[in-house]
């Protein structure tokens, strides 16, 4: 074979994402006639197209959905004390608000996962974002707490739909070596959403009331709801559902925007799946172990994440640790004092610092080693919170605990879509992340009787046991997915 023919074979293989060995000897004499016969997969296309303008334009839009979701979860915790004044709510009814929010996430997570596999990721994402916008606005005109709770049930439903769908779509759009950073961007927006709600509440709650606060928090929802209408459908979903031409159009558009000089040659090849979105397959023998371990891990992480979010305002108010002397709730004035917002802002910043660090660790050492490392850090930092030690040491432990549990959630959100094939990825991620909200549901019922009535140390001890459970669970995981193609 001449040097020219060898060079032609290499260029042809590279342009069509085909291993060189797949070009047989009989094709060497007529490489041009073989162009139309070549086949490529979505994974091969994404690898060759690489990261570019297309991803830099649309990945942040999808990731910003996390901003809208977290802003409402954080707002629920911040408004509880103010609502007590307006509607004379007792403590159990206050706790019911968070309970309703997380309870609504259950059907949203599961049903949208099945819908995403059967009808597409984009449709489910749009429905979830519109639901979140509509019921956030409706909550501002609540004339009593029953109407308000109904609105928050549907807000929870929308959050249940959006959380895993955002991650699935980000994973399926991204080149394999960028999946980690796509989900990182989503979680960074999640933290920024919490920070945004904290800042808006600090600036407006005492002067203008919770209705204006909620309306201002809803403004970004409008912008993001418009942009998600323009997002492309996942090319992986299009391919497995038989819409090969549409999948090729998305990949060609991606290629054109990322590298105008690069042209995809050949035909997209993907096995068409008619039995999409089957929950039975998710819990079937092939995926049962991963489903069980991921569900338990996410449930325990959800318990820790949401318990900390809910407990911190009570902790600052009630002086459970002697370092906190502020009073967040002044009955006679029905106002929330400012120290809580300062401490919550610092905690959010600690999460922003640690998330990128452990995203890099994910890419260097892999998912499993990162999960185990973070679980150890979480156990140690949570355990030290039990003793309410000197203020500086306590706050450092609290920052590390919050950063490590959010980084643990980041790694689990990266890992979960990689454990399921495309035809059940929506249903699998939806059913699995439902347990994250189950952890939030338990936390809403546990924080007041355990943390408020008996002291923060008791809650910290319970969360330490949950962290130990997480460490044990991730120790049984054995499927490394870093850099792997997702079928």
C-alpha positions in Angstrom: 0.0 0.0 0.0 1.4 3.4 -1.0 2.0 6.2 1.5 -0.7 8.2 -0.3 -3.3 5.4 0.3 -2.3 5.0 3.9 -2.8 8.8 4.4 -6.2 8.6 2.7 -7.2 5.8 5.0 -6.2 7.7 8.1 -8.0 10.9 7.0 -11.1 9.0 6.1 -11.2 7.2 9.5 -10.7 10.4 11.4 -13.4 12.3 9.4 -15.9 9.5 10.0 -15.1 8.6 13.6 -14.2 5.0 12.5 -11.3 3.0 13.9 -8.7 2.6 11.1 -9.0 -1.2 11.4 -12.6 -1.1 10.2 -11.6 0.1 6.7 -11.1 -3.2 4.9 -8.5 -3.9 2.3 -11.1 -4.1 -0.5 -12.0 -0.5 0.2 -8.5 0.8 -0.3 -8.8 1.0 -4.0 -11.9 3.1 -3.9 -12.0 5.2 -0.7 -14.3 7.7 -2.2 -17.0 5.2 -3.0 -16.8 4.0 0.7 -17.7 7.4 2.1 -21.4 6.9 1.8 -21.2 3.5 3.4 -19.5 4.5 6.6 -21.4 4.5 9.9 -20.8 6.4 13.1 -22.3 6.6 16.6 -23.4 9.6 18.6 -20.5 9.1 21.0 -18.0 9.0 18.2 -19.5 12.2 16.7 -19.4 14.1 20.0 -15.8 13.1 20.5 -14.7 14.4 17.1 -16.9 17.5 17.2 -15.5 18.4 20.6 -16.4 21.4 22.8 -17.2 24.6 21.0 -19.5 27.5 20.5 -22.6 25.3 20.4 -21.9 23.9 23.9 -20.9 27.2 25.3 -24.2 28.7 24.2 -26.6 26.0 25.2 -25.1 24.1 28.2 -25.3 27.3 30.4 -29.0 27.7 29.5 -29.8 24.2 30.5 -27.6 24.5 33.6 -29.4 27.7 34.6 -32.5 25.6 35.2 -30.7 24.7 38.5 -30.7 28.3 39.5 -34.5 28.5 39.3 -35.0 25.2 41.2 -32.7 25.9 44.1 -33.9 29.5 44.5 -37.4 28.1 45.4 -36.0 25.4 47.7 -34.0 28.0 49.6 -36.9 30.4 49.6 -39.2 27.9 51.3 -36.8 27.7 54.3 -36.3 31.5 54.5 -40.0 32.4 54.3 -41.2 29.9 57.0 -40.6 32.3 59.9 -42.3 35.2 58.1 -45.3 33.1 57.2 -45.8 32.3 60.9 -46.4 36.0 61.6 -48.9 36.6 58.8 -51.0 33.5 59.2 -50.4 32.7 62.8 -49.0 29.2 61.9 -47.8 26.8 64.5 -44.6 24.9 64.1 -46.0 21.7 62.7 -47.7 23.6 59.9 -44.4 25.4 59.1 -42.8 22.1 58.8 -45.6 20.9 56.5 -44.5 23.5 53.9 -41.2 21.7 53.3 -42.9 18.4 53.6 -45.4 19.3 50.8 -42.5 20.7 48.6 -40.6 17.4 48.8 -43.7 15.3 48.6 -44.6 17.0 45.3 -41.1 16.1 43.9 -41.9 12.3 44.1 -44.4 12.1 41.2 -42.6 14.8 39.3 -39.3 12.9 39.3 -40.7 9.5 38.3 -43.4 10.5 35.8 -41.1 13.0 34.0 -38.4 10.4 33.7 -40.7 8.0 31.9 -42.1 10.8 29.8 -38.5 11.9 28.8 -37.7 8.4 27.6 -41.0 8.1 25.7 -41.6 11.6 24.3 -38.2 13.3 24.6 -36.1 15.3 27.0 -36.9 18.7 25.7 -40.7 18.4 26.1 -40.4 17.3 29.8 -37.9 20.1 30.5 -40.2 22.7 29.0 -43.2 21.4 30.9 -41.2 21.4 34.2 -39.9 24.9 33.7 -43.3 26.3 32.8 -44.9 24.6 35.8 -42.3 26.1 38.1 -42.8 29.6 36.7 -46.6 29.5 36.8 -47.0 28.2 40.4 -44.2 30.4 41.7 -46.2 33.4 40.5 -49.4 32.0 41.8 -47.9 31.5 45.2 -47.5 35.3 45.5 -51.3 35.8 45.4 -52.0 33.2 48.0 -54.9 34.4 50.2 -54.3 31.7 52.9 -51.8 29.0 53.7 -53.9 26.2 52.1 -53.6 27.9 48.7 -49.9 28.6 49.4 -49.2 24.9 50.2 -51.0 23.8 47.0 -48.8 26.1 45.0 -45.7 24.7 46.7 -46.8 21.1 46.0 -46.7 21.9 42.2 -43.5 23.8 42.7 -42.1 20.6 44.2 -43.6 18.7 41.3 -41.7 20.9 38.8 -38.4 20.7 40.7 -38.8 16.9 40.7 -39.2 17.0 36.9 -36.3 19.4 36.3 -33.5 18.2 38.5 -32.7 14.9 36.8 -33.8 16.1 33.3 -31.3 18.9 33.4 -28.5 16.6 34.3 -29.5 13.9 31.7 -29.7 16.5 28.9 -26.4 18.0 29.9 -24.8 14.5 29.9 -26.2 13.6 26.5 -25.2 16.9 24.9 -21.6 17.0 26.2 -18.5 15.3 24.8 -17.4 12.5 27.2 -14.5 14.5 28.6 -16.7 17.5 29.4 -19.7 15.7 31.1 -18.2 16.4 34.6 -17.9 20.1 34.0 -21.4 20.4 32.4 -23.0 19.0 35.6 -20.6 21.2 37.7 -22.0 24.2 35.9 -25.5 23.0 36.8 -24.7 22.7 40.5 -22.8 26.0 40.6 -26.0 27.6 39.3 -27.9 25.7 41.9 -25.7 27.3 44.7 -26.1 30.7 43.0 -29.8 30.3 43.1 -29.8 29.7 46.8 -27.5 32.7 47.2 -29.8 34.8 45.1 -32.9 33.9 47.2 -30.9 34.8 50.4 -29.8 38.2 49.0 -33.3 39.1 47.7 -34.9 38.0 51.0 -32.3 40.1 53.0 -33.0 43.2 50.9 -36.8 43.0 50.6 -38.5 40.8 53.1 -38.7 43.2 56.1 -39.7 46.2 54.0 -42.0 44.7 51.4 -43.1 41.3 52.5 -42.7 37.7 51.3 -45.0 38.3 48.3 -42.6 40.8 46.7 -39.6 38.6 47.5 -41.2 35.6 45.8 -42.1 37.7 42.7 -38.6 39.1 42.4 -37.2 35.5 42.7 -39.6 34.5 39.9 -38.1 37.0 37.4 -35.2 34.7 36.3 -37.8 31.9 35.8 -39.3 33.9 32.9 -36.0 34.4 31.1 -34.9 30.8 31.5 -38.4 29.5 30.4 -38.1 31.4 27.2 -34.6 30.1 26.4 -35.3 26.4 27.1 -37.9 26.6 24.3 -35.0 27.0 21.9 -32.8 24.1 23.2 -32.3 21.2 20.8 -33.6 17.7 21.6 -30.9 15.2 22.7 -29.4 13.6 19.6 -29.1 10.3 21.6 -32.8 10.3 22.3 -33.6 11.2 18.6 -31.4 8.3 17.4 -32.8 5.6 19.7 -36.4 6.7 18.9 -35.9 6.3 15.2 -35.5 9.9 14.3 -32.2 9.5 12.6 -32.4 12.4 10.3 -33.3 14.8 13.1 -30.4 13.4 15.2 -28.0 14.0 12.3 -29.3 17.6 11.9 -28.5 18.3 15.6 -25.0 16.8 15.2 -24.4 18.7 12.0 -25.6 22.0 13.6 -23.3 21.2 16.5 -20.4 20.5 14.1 -21.0 23.7 12.1 -21.1 26.0 15.1 -18.1 24.4 16.8 -15.9 24.0 13.7 -17.1 25.3 10.4 -14.3 23.6 8.5 -15.3 20.2 9.9 -17.9 18.1 8.1 -19.6 14.9 9.2 -19.5 12.3 6.5 -21.4 9.0 6.6 -24.6 7.8 8.3 -25.6 7.8 11.9 -26.1 4.3 13.3 -28.0 3.6 16.4 -30.2 0.8 17.6 -33.8 1.8 17.7 -35.5 1.0 21.1 -39.2 0.7 21.2 -39.4 -0.3 24.9 -38.3 3.0 26.3 -38.8 4.3 29.8 -39.5 1.0 31.4 -39.3 1.2 35.2 -39.2 -2.6 35.2 -35.9 -2.5 33.3 -34.5 0.0 35.8 -35.1 -2.3 38.8 -34.4 -5.5 36.7 -31.5 -7.8 37.3 -29.0 -6.0 35.1 -29.3 -2.6 36.8 -30.7 -3.6 40.2 -27.4 -3.3 42.1 -26.5 0.2 40.8 -30.1 1.4 41.2 -30.1 0.3 44.9 -26.8 1.7 45.8 -27.4 5.0 44.0 -30.9 5.4 45.6 -29.6 4.8 49.1 -26.6 7.2 48.6 -28.8 9.9 47.1 -31.4 9.5 49.9 -28.8 9.9 52.6 -27.1 12.8 50.8 -30.5 14.5 50.4 -31.2 14.0 54.2 -27.9 15.8 55.0 -28.2 18.5 52.4 -31.8 19.6 53.2 -31.5 19.1 57.0 -28.6 21.5 57.1 -30.5 24.0 54.9 -33.5 23.8 57.2 -31.7 23.7 60.5 -29.4 26.7 60.1 -32.1 29.4 60.6 -33.4 27.6 63.7 -29.8 27.1 65.0 -29.1 30.8 64.7 -32.4 31.8 66.2 -32.4 29.5 69.2 -28.7 29.7 70.2 -28.2 25.9 70.3 -24.5 26.5 70.1 -23.3 29.2 72.4 -21.5 31.0 69.6 -24.8 32.2 68.0 -26.5 35.0 69.8 -28.6 36.5 67.1 -32.4 36.3 67.1 -33.7 35.6 63.6 -37.3 36.1 64.5 -38.7 39.0 66.4 -42.3 38.3 67.3 -43.3 41.8 68.1 -42.1 43.3 64.8 -42.6 40.3 62.6 -39.1 40.9 61.1 -36.2 38.7 60.3 -32.8 40.0 61.5 -29.8 40.2 59.2 -27.1 37.9 60.8 -28.7 34.8 59.3 -28.3 36.1 55.8 -24.6 36.8 56.3 -24.0 33.3 57.6 -26.0 31.7 54.9 -24.1 33.7 52.2 -20.8 32.5 53.6 -21.9 28.9 53.5 -23.0 29.2 49.9 -19.6 30.7 49.0 -17.9 27.7 50.6 -19.8 25.4 48.3 -18.8 27.5 45.3 -15.2 27.1 46.2 -15.2 23.3 46.8 -17.3 22.2 43.9 -14.8 23.0 41.1 -12.0 21.4 43.2 -13.8 18.1 43.4 -14.9 18.3 39.8 -11.2 18.2 38.8 -10.7 15.3 41.3 -13.5 13.5 39.5 -11.7 13.7 36.2 -8.3 12.8 37.6 -9.1 9.9 40.0 -12.6 8.8 38.7 -16.1 8.6 40.2 -15.6 5.9 42.7 -12.5 7.2 44.4 -14.0 10.7 44.6 -17.2 9.4 46.1 -15.2 7.5 48.8 -12.9 10.5 49.6 -15.8 12.9 49.9 -17.7 10.5 52.1 -14.8 10.3 54.5 -14.5 14.1 54.6 -18.3 14.4 55.2 -18.2 11.9 58.1 -15.3 13.7 59.9 -16.6 17.3 59.3 -20.2 16.3 60.4 -18.9 14.5 63.5 -17.1 17.6 64.7 -20.3 19.6 64.5 -21.8 17.4 67.3 -19.6 19.0 69.9 -20.3 22.7 69.1 -16.6 23.6 69.6 -15.0 27.0 69.5 -16.8 29.3 67.0 -14.1 29.5 64.3 -13.5 25.8 64.4 -17.2 25.1 64.3 -17.8 27.4 61.3 -14.8 25.9 59.4 -16.3 22.4 60.0 -19.7 23.7 58.9 -18.2 25.1 55.6 -16.3 21.9 54.9 -19.4 19.8 55.7 -21.6 21.9 53.3 -19.0 21.9 50.6 -18.3 18.2 50.8 -21.9 17.2 50.8 -22.6 19.4 47.7 -19.5 17.9 46.0 -20.8 14.4 46.9 -24.1 15.3 45.3 -22.2 16.6 42.2 -20.4 13.3 41.8 -23.6 11.3 42.2 -25.4 13.5 39.6 -22.5 12.9 37.2 -22.3 9.2 37.9 -26.1 8.3 37.8 -26.8 9.1 34.1 -23.6 7.2 33.2 -25.0 4.0 34.8 -28.1 3.7 32.6 -28.4 3.3 28.8 -30.2 5.9 26.8 -33.5 4.2 26.4 -34.1 4.1 30.2 -31.8 6.9 31.3 -34.7 9.3 32.0 -36.7 6.7 34.0 -33.6 5.4 35.8 -32.4 8.9 36.8 -36.0 9.9 37.7 -36.6 6.9 39.9 -33.2 7.2 41.5 -33.2 10.9 42.2 -36.7 10.5 43.8 -34.8 9.2 46.8 -32.9 12.5 47.0 -36.2 14.2 47.7 -37.2 11.3 50.0 -34.2 12.4 52.1 -35.5 16.0 52.0 -38.9 14.7 53.1 -37.4 13.0 56.1 -35.4 16.1 57.0 -38.5 18.3 56.9 -40.1 16.0 59.6 -36.9 15.5 61.6 -35.4 18.9 62.0 -37.8 20.4 64.4 -38.3 17.5 66.9 -34.6 16.4 66.8 -32.7 19.6 66.1 -34.9 22.4 67.5 -36.4 20.7 70.5 -33.4 18.7 71.6 -30.5 20.8 70.2 -28.3 21.0 67.2 -25.9 18.4 68.5 -28.6 15.7 68.3 -29.3 16.6 64.7 -25.5 16.6 63.9 -25.2 13.2 65.4 -28.1 11.9 63.2 -26.4 13.4 60.2 -23.1 11.8 61.1 -24.8 8.4 61.1 -26.3 9.3 57.7 -22.8 10.2 56.5 -21.4 6.9 57.7 -24.2 5.2 55.8 -23.2 7.0 52.7 -19.6 5.9 53.1 -20.6 2.3 53.5 -22.9 2.4 50.5 -20.4 4.0 48.0 -17.9 1.4 49.2 -20.0 -1.3 47.5 -20.1 0.6 44.1 -17.8 -1.1 41.6 -18.6 0.4 38.2 -16.2 3.1 37.1 -17.6 5.3 34.3 -15.1 8.1 34.0 -14.4 8.8 30.3 -16.7 5.9 29.2 -19.1 6.2 26.3 -22.8 6.3 27.4 -24.8 4.0 25.1 
